[in-house]
Amino acid sequence: MVGLSRMLLGFTLAPMPLFLLLCGLALWVGNMSGATEQAISIALLALVTHGLTLVFGLPAHIILDRLGKRRLWHYLVAALALPIVVIVGLFLVAVGQTMTRGAVGMETSALVVAMLIVPCVEVTAGLFWLIVIWRTPERDTVTNATLLATFD
């Protein structure tokens, strides 16, 4: 039960750096005049950041847990997979647009935003690892220790 509560806490707190970055970008770029618009946009950003963490982070955590990969660098490398694919795709789109039109437009700014998000994704993975994995015993270790204590 302790593992489940730490996992819920990890999935709740770990996406906060990405959420704060997106909120800052939305408030800086957008012309939101009313408090209602700001509240709706912040709620949507929370839904997006936590949703992305659940959609991509949960399967990555399950796969790493099943494979027995519990080190920080395992989680950091796994967290890089999606942003790298997005950055490479945006770069290829920007190169294609440059070759056909001769000008770089919205793709470049999207690429810059994607490059800003990569450190936040890495911080998210690191925070998740600190909350959920760090200082928790592995499943087999706890089971074996309990069995040894039972038969002593």
Secondary structure, 3 states (H helix, E strand, C coil): CHHHHHHHHHHHHCCHHHHHHHHHHHHHHCCCCCHHHHHHHHHHHHHHHHHHHHHHHHHHHHHHHHHCCCCHHHHHHHHHHHHHHHHHHHHHHHHHHHHHHCCCCHHHHHHHHHHHHHHHHHHHHHHHHHHHHCCCCCHHHHHHHHHHHHHC
